Amino acid sequence: MEQEDEVVLPVKKNSIIVRLLIVLLSFAVTISIVAIGFYKSNYLKEVAFTFYTFADPISSIAQKDSLQLEKHLKETQKRIVAIKKKIDALAPNSPYLIINSTKNTFVLRTRKKIIKENICSTGSYTLLDAGENQQWIFKTPKGQFRILGKASNPVWNKPDWAFVEEGLPVPPKNHPDRYEYGTLGDYALALGQGYLIHGTLYQRFLGLPVTHGCIRLGDDDLKLVYTNLDIGSKVFIF
């Protein structure tokens, strides 16, 4: 019996290409219909807009924090203004003096205006140890003070430490060696406990912490302070 030969039909490439083109055309038509519908439909536009503009959680948190920070900033600014008003109300109407012992500067002013600001000299914080429980530290006291006395052409009544510092024997109280002329400048204003606002022979050291606790001013500044401050005028040292 003779075997029949198997017949193999050739694949038609053209038919595959035609089918592929039909699929692509159908897809293109579908996309076109959707695009036209979207363009014509306001509802679809609103849906798309809502979807793409959905709030980012991180951005929402950042915006919320920013609003809270702005609120706290405004509240803080209001408190600063209120505190400043209270401070201004406490300031004297008459002239007063402010000493910055860190920067060695002063401000002579009234509540409304600055009369003069410049450099000065304050305590050196040097320790003088004379033994036998005798020690002095040369610092300017801090706090609120009042002018207790004023003098022109003042005479310095030298304390014990002045003689110890110079290596000299300490004379009795009211001894003539204790009185020294010209050292304090043309004017002196007493703050109490031996502390003075006075002039200096060493103008070049103004602005430096070189004193034994007193406040030294330049000649012109000292005259201005002496003229503007009266007995009872306030002095603030910090």
Order of alpha helices (4+ residues) and beta strands (2+ residues): alpha-alpha-alpha-beta-beta-beta-beta-beta-beta-beta-beta-alpha-beta-beta-beta-beta-alpha-beta
